[in-house]
Structures are given as structure tokens and as C-alpha cells.
Amino acid sequence: MFKKITGLFNRYQSPEDENRLLQSLDRTRLPHHIAIIMDGNGRWAQRRGMPRSLGHRAGVESLRNIVQLCSELGIQVLTCYAFSTENWKRPVEEVNFLMNLLVEYLHKELDELHGKNVRINAIGRLSELPQGAREALENACRTTAGNSGLILNLALNYGGRKEITDAVIKIAQQVKENKIDVKDIDEKLISEHLYTAGLPDPDLLVRPSGDYRISNFLLWQLAYTEFWLSDVMWPDFRRIHLIQAILAYQSRERRFGGLIKK
């Protein structure tokens, strides 16, 4: 099934095709929360004989287009996996470039995002980011805090296992201080202690680049998320690909472990 869907991409490249597919969307059944693993930047560049850094820069252009589309469609939350806790293992030069690119993106795009009523949020162990990245992120979140449109949720220094670990530590501390009883611990309480507290779980996960794994991303939240996989590298990912993903999402029956009532 995934291969069949992926094979459709190259047939829909013109603005006319994009508009036609846009008209096919059921605006009453759009996903509230879309999560994207922005993968394939380095490989995209290397296949073209370019430095990996140019792949990351090209990926920023894809992010810009996808944020714009989600804002236009009225999507509530877009969570983008930008930098994982494992990405620190990469060469220092690449890590530094990625952190500087984050600062550059936030500085260049902030006014436009703010003008489009986008609210910037971030999840992960943010205190461990370099000072410049932290300050740019804090400024962007503070500036857009009052906006009521799309929530652009950037996962930075994020790891799903660390997120759950941090939630367990917080809950254990509350039990130790007699603020809650062990009997109070349930799924709702755990969700309230995750980085994504207050946000709906993703309805749709998009994974470009041809990999078939979730890479330690939103382990708790993806329990009943619909997955959509693509061979397209993130720098080549266009608005039309996300529209195709949403159309595929709308063609599925979401049962959440139960049965569809006839």
C-alpha cells in the first residue's frame, strides 16, 4: 500500500495538480495534529555531491512551504522533529551548523509567522541547547505566545524515551512529596506530564526519506496515529506531498481499537 501511494507523487507536480488535489480535501475531516519526521537532508545533499549542510538548508525551504500550507488549511498543530537527543553524536561541525541554522530560521521567519498568527512552541530538553539557540527560541515563543492559529511545535533535543523518563521522574517526585497518591497515576496523568501536555495526540505522522521507523519520536503520543510513509527526501518534500498524505488519511477508518458502527 505504501509503495502504491509513494508511486503517485511524481505524477502530481504542477500547480494545477496541487489545486485539483486541494479541492479533493474534505475540509471537515482534516487532521488536528500532523507530526513530521524531517529526514533525508544529508543523504539528499550527498547524492548530489554537495555538503550535508546544503541539504539541511534546503530542508528549511520545505519546512517553510509545509508550515504555510498547514496554516492555510487551519491545521491546529504541526510538530516537526528537528533535532533528536541522538543527533549530538554527529560531527561537531554539523551540530553547530544545525544550531546556527535554527537561529537563522527563527530570526528570518519570525515576523512572517507572527503575522500569519502562528504560535511557535518547542518540546525537548531545551535547557541543554546552546545559549544562542535557547535565546532565539525563547524570543520566538514569547513573541507569538498570544497567537491563536497554527501551533508550530519544534522538537529540539527531543527523545521519546527521555520524555517518558522525565514524566516518570516528575510524577515520582510528586508521590514522594505526598502531592499525589500512587492510585492517582493513570494515562491522563502521564500525558499531563509529557512535553506535549495540553496538545492533542497526532492524527497523522508523515515520514519522508524511505525509512520505516519512528526514530524515538513521540513514543507515547503515536499510539493510534495514522502513518504515511514516502521515499521522497525532505528537501524534495512539497505541499503536494502533504496534501496527498492528508487525502490518504481521510481514506482510512480510525477505529482506536474498536469497531466502526454501521
Secondary structure per residue as TSV (DSSP state, phi and psi in degrees):
chain	resnum	aa	ss	phi	psi
A	1	M	-	360.0	-46.6
A	2	F	H	-61.8	-39.8
A	3	K	H	-65.2	-37.0
A	4	K	H	-65.2	-43.2
A	5	I	H	-64.0	-46.5
A	6	T	H	-59.2	-36.5
A	7	G	H	-65.8	-16.4
A	8	L	T	-77.0	-21.1
A	9	F	G	-56.7	-50.4
A	10	N	G	-67.7	-11.5
A	11	R	G	-82.0	-17.0
A	12	Y	-	-117.9	86.4
A	13	Q	-	-121.7	-20.0
A	14	S	S	-84.7	158.4
A	15	P	H	-56.7	-34.0
A	16	E	H	-64.2	-40.6
A	17	D	H	-64.9	-43.0
A	18	E	H	-60.6	-45.3
A	19	N	H	-63.5	-38.7
A	20	R	H	-63.3	-43.3
A	21	L	H	-68.4	-35.9
A	22	L	H	-59.1	-40.2
A	23	Q	H	-67.3	-21.2
A	24	S	H	-80.6	-15.3
A	25	L	S	-68.2	139.0
A	26	D	-	-87.9	104.3
A	27	R	T	-68.1	-11.3
A	28	T	T	-89.6	-6.5
A	29	R	S	-128.4	34.7
A	30	L	-	-75.7	147.7
A	31	P	-	-64.3	140.6
A	32	H	S	-76.0	-35.0
A	33	H	E	-134.7	120.8
A	34	I	E	-111.7	131.3
A	35	A	E	-114.0	138.9
A	36	I	E	-131.4	130.8
A	37	I	E	-93.7	103.4
A	38	M	-	-81.1	86.7
A	39	D	-	-118.9	155.2
A	40	G	-	103.2	5.1
A	41	N	H	-61.8	-50.1
A	42	G	H	-63.8	-44.9
A	43	R	H	-64.0	-38.4
A	44	W	H	-56.9	-45.5
A	45	A	H	-69.3	-44.5
A	46	Q	H	-63.1	-35.8
A	47	R	H	-66.6	-18.7
A	48	R	T	-104.0	8.9
A	49	G	T	70.2	26.4
A	50	M	-	-113.2	160.8
A	51	P	-	-63.2	149.1
A	52	R	H	-58.4	-31.1
A	53	S	H	-59.1	-35.5
A	54	L	H	-68.7	-29.0
A	55	G	H	-67.2	-41.6
A	56	H	H	-64.0	-39.8
A	57	R	H	-66.3	-39.0
A	58	A	H	-65.0	-33.4
A	59	G	H	-64.2	-29.3
A	60	V	H	-63.8	-36.6
A	61	E	H	-64.3	-38.9
A	62	S	H	-64.2	-42.1
A	63	L	H	-60.3	-43.5
A	64	R	H	-57.9	-45.6
A	65	N	H	-67.0	-38.7
A	66	I	H	-71.8	-38.8
A	67	V	H	-61.5	-42.6
A	68	Q	H	-60.8	-44.9
A	69	L	H	-63.8	-46.0
A	70	C	H	-61.4	-37.8
A	71	S	H	-65.1	-43.2
A	72	E	H	-63.3	-37.8
A	73	L	H	-78.9	-15.3
A	74	G	T	83.1	24.9
A	75	I	-	-63.2	139.4
A	76	Q	S	-76.4	-46.2
A	77	V	E	-137.2	135.4
A	78	L	E	-124.2	111.5
A	79	T	E	-103.3	121.8
A	80	C	E	-116.0	126.0
A	81	Y	E	-79.6	100.2
A	82	A	E	-98.2	-36.5
A	83	F	E	-156.8	120.6
A	84	S	E	-93.0	166.2
A	85	T	G	-64.7	-22.8
A	86	E	G	-83.2	-18.2
A	87	N	G	-67.7	-13.7
A	88	W	G	-64.7	-17.4
A	89	K	G	-73.8	-11.9
A	90	R	S	-72.0	164.7
A	91	P	-	-53.4	143.8
A	92	V	H	-54.9	-39.5
A	93	E	H	-62.1	-40.1
A	94	E	H	-70.7	-41.0
A	95	V	H	-61.5	-45.5
A	96	N	H	-61.9	-39.4
A	97	F	H	-62.7	-43.8
A	98	L	H	-63.2	-40.4
A	99	M	H	-66.4	-41.4
A	100	N	H	-67.0	-34.8
A	101	L	H	-66.5	-36.9
A	102	L	H	-60.9	-46.8
A	103	V	H	-61.3	-43.5
A	104	E	H	-61.8	-45.5
A	105	Y	H	-60.3	-47.2
A	106	L	H	-64.4	-38.3
A	107	H	H	-68.2	-44.5
A	108	K	H	-74.3	-35.5
A	109	E	H	-97.0	-10.8
A	110	L	H	-58.3	-48.5
A	111	D	H	-60.9	-43.5
A	112	E	H	-67.0	-43.5
A	113	L	H	-63.0	-43.1
A	114	H	H	-62.6	-41.6
A	115	G	H	-65.3	-25.5
A	116	K	T	-95.0	13.5
A	117	N	T	68.8	23.1
A	118	V	-	-82.4	135.8
A	119	R	E	-104.8	124.2
A	120	I	E	-91.3	131.3
A	121	N	E	-134.5	163.0
A	122	A	E	-143.5	146.1
A	123	I	E	-130.1	149.7
A	124	G	S	130.6	-175.4
A	125	R	-	-84.5	76.9
A	126	L	G	-68.3	-27.0
A	127	S	G	-65.6	-17.5
A	128	E	G	-90.4	-3.0
A	129	L	S	-73.2	155.5
A	130	P	-	-58.2	153.2
A	131	Q	H	-56.1	-44.0
A	132	G	H	-61.4	-41.9
A	133	A	H	-67.2	-41.6
A	134	R	H	-60.8	-45.8
A	135	E	H	-65.9	-41.8
A	136	A	H	-64.6	-39.1
A	137	L	H	-68.1	-44.9
A	138	E	H	-61.5	-40.6
A	139	N	H	-64.2	-43.3
A	140	A	H	-64.7	-42.9
A	141	C	H	-66.2	-41.5
A	142	R	H	-66.4	-43.7
A	143	T	H	-63.5	-37.1
A	144	T	H	-101.2	6.8
A	145	A	T	-57.3	-31.5
A	146	G	T	-88.2	-0.3
A	147	N	-	-74.3	150.8
A	148	S	-	-117.9	7.9
A	149	G	S	-90.4	-144.4
A	150	L	-	-54.7	134.6
A	151	I	E	-93.6	111.7
A	152	L	E	-89.9	105.2
A	153	N	E	-103.1	105.8
A	154	L	E	-92.9	121.6
A	155	A	E	-89.7	109.1
A	156	L	E	-127.8	131.6
A	157	N	E	48.3	47.1
A	158	Y	E	-106.4	139.8
A	159	G	-	-146.0	130.1
A	160	G	H	-60.2	-40.7
A	161	R	H	-68.2	-38.9
A	162	K	H	-67.0	-35.3
A	163	E	H	-61.4	-46.5
A	164	I	H	-66.4	-40.1
A	165	T	H	-59.9	-46.2
A	166	D	H	-61.5	-38.4
A	167	A	H	-65.4	-42.1
A	168	V	H	-62.8	-41.7
A	169	I	H	-62.1	-44.2
A	170	K	H	-62.2	-44.1
A	171	I	H	-66.8	-42.4
A	172	A	H	-61.0	-38.9
A	173	Q	H	-64.6	-38.3
A	174	Q	H	-67.8	-36.2
A	175	V	H	-65.9	-44.0
A	176	K	H	-59.5	-36.9
A	177	E	T	-88.1	8.4
A	178	N	T	61.0	27.2
A	179	K	S	-83.0	-28.0
A	180	I	S	-139.1	160.4
A	181	D	-	-100.0	153.0
A	182	V	G	-54.5	-34.6
A	183	K	G	-66.1	-16.6
A	184	D	G	-79.6	-12.6
A	185	I	-	-76.3	117.6
A	186	D	-	-144.2	-176.3
A	187	E	H	-61.4	-38.1
A	188	K	H	-62.7	-43.8
A	189	L	H	-64.6	-41.7
A	190	I	H	-62.5	-45.0
A	191	S	H	-59.5	-35.7
A	192	E	H	-70.9	-12.9
A	193	H	T	-108.7	5.6
A	194	L	S	-83.1	165.1
A	195	Y	T	-59.5	-28.6
A	196	T	T	-91.1	15.5
A	197	A	T	-50.9	132.4
A	198	G	T	92.2	-10.3
A	199	L	S	-105.2	147.0
A	200	P	-	-70.3	152.9
A	201	D	-	-64.3	151.4
A	202	P	-	-61.6	138.2
A	203	D	S	-86.5	-32.4
A	204	L	E	-137.4	128.1
A	205	L	E	-109.6	126.6
A	206	V	E	-108.5	126.0
A	207	R	E	-124.0	101.5
A	208	P	-	-79.1	-179.5
A	209	S	T	85.4	-0.5
A	210	G	T	86.7	2.3
A	211	D	-	-88.3	153.7
A	212	Y	-	-123.2	58.5
A	213	R	S	-152.3	162.4
A	214	I	-	-98.8	-5.0
A	215	S	T	52.7	46.2
A	216	N	T	63.4	34.2
A	217	F	-	-110.7	120.9
A	218	L	S	49.2	49.9
A	219	L	T	-57.2	-41.7
A	220	W	T	-74.7	-44.1
A	221	Q	T	-72.9	-21.9
A	222	L	T	-87.7	13.2
A	223	A	T	-51.4	-42.1
A	224	Y	T	-126.2	25.6
A	225	T	-	-77.1	142.7
A	226	E	E	-81.3	131.7
A	227	F	E	-99.0	143.1
A	228	W	E	-136.6	118.0
A	229	L	E	-110.8	147.4
A	230	S	-	-143.4	147.5
A	231	D	S	-82.0	-10.0
A	232	V	S	-68.0	129.7
A	233	M	-	-70.4	150.0
A	234	W	G	-55.2	-41.0
A	235	P	G	-62.2	-22.2
A	236	D	G	-94.9	-0.4
A	237	F	-	-74.3	125.7
A	238	R	-	-118.3	171.1
A	239	R	H	-54.0	-40.1
A	240	I	H	-62.9	-30.6
A	241	H	H	-68.9	-41.6
A	242	L	H	-67.7	-37.2
A	243	I	H	-60.3	-42.5
A	244	Q	H	-62.5	-39.5
A	245	A	H	-63.7	-41.9
A	246	I	H	-67.4	-38.9
A	247	L	H	-62.1	-40.8
A	248	A	H	-63.8	-41.5
A	249	Y	H	-58.8	-42.7
A	250	Q	H	-71.4	-16.2
A	251	S	T	-85.9	-5.8
A	252	R	S	-99.5	155.8
A	253	E	-	-100.2	120.6
A	254	R	-	-95.3	110.6
A	255	R	-	-102.3	-18.3
A	256	F	T	51.1	38.9
A	257	G	T	88.9	-8.6
A	258	G	S	-105.4	-156.9
A	259	L	-	-119.7	150.6
A	260	I	-	-78.4	128.8
A	261	K	-	-72.8	130.6
A	262	K	-	-85.7	360.0
